[in-house]
């Protein structure tokens, strides 16, 4: 999934430059709306239902509450820059966001089919993984905002050239996602994650040295490639950590770990009548890495290590 996301990012930044240069920036939002509608239609038509799972009720109240809470939070944060933090609308929307988030937590505790079941955070290292993923997102999402501004307003690049300038970053992202399972097998999941975060930090530190009289080749190309490699490997490992210890039925939007993950097994298929695993037998394969290594502490299906799934 990481490699596919990188490819989508490469196409997105390039298409965004084309649309902005040809018809103006409002077409960015038009294309997102159209693309979202097409994806929703494709999911409804092409994605099969899982016959092995019971269909639960949709948590409409929880979904509406958290959506309103995030809307108020984003509105308050974006308005505060122009109106000031003491503006009544800013304070009101931020206060509403806090109240709605608290209400969402209470609702999820009482719903039998909660959007975010609280029991998930008691399993494995789900809370730590999702907290680290949120911190990682706060870094790389800001990068996509400031880099185009620097390229266009400081370096004087056109929207099309700016979009093309993001392609090395997207390519490094795809490469890192493909290498992530190999790195995790070789050095362990913990070491892979630590090295990826240090690589990204080094790229950001390098990027902090850009100046008003800089250039793309000298100041942007190297650090963005470094950031792309570190970001993609960290994303893969944190996704694995975010579902560590979660039962199959509780993985929700992340799907079955390993099936939608670049580090997962690719040969896992529904068990047919001739599959011995269907009757509780599992192939006797030795997992990679010595006992006590990080490979044994993360789910084997998430790290691409040869162990059959539990029946």
ABEGO torsion letter per residue (X at the ends): XAAAAAAAAAAAAAAAAAAAAAAEAAAAAAAAAAAAAAAAAAAAAABBBBAABBBBBBBAAAAAAAAAAAAAAAAAAAAAAAAEAABAAAAAAAAAAAAAAAAAAAAAAABABBABBAAAAABEAAAAAAAAAAAAAAAAAAAAAAAAAAAAAAAGBBAAAAAAAAAAAAAAAAAAAAAAAAAAAAAEAAAAAAAAAAAAAAAAAAAAABBAABBAAAAAAAAAAAAAAAAAAAAAAAAAAAABGBBAAAAEAAEBBGAABAABBAABBBBBAABAAAAGBBBBBBBBEBBGBAAAABBAAAAGBBBBBBX
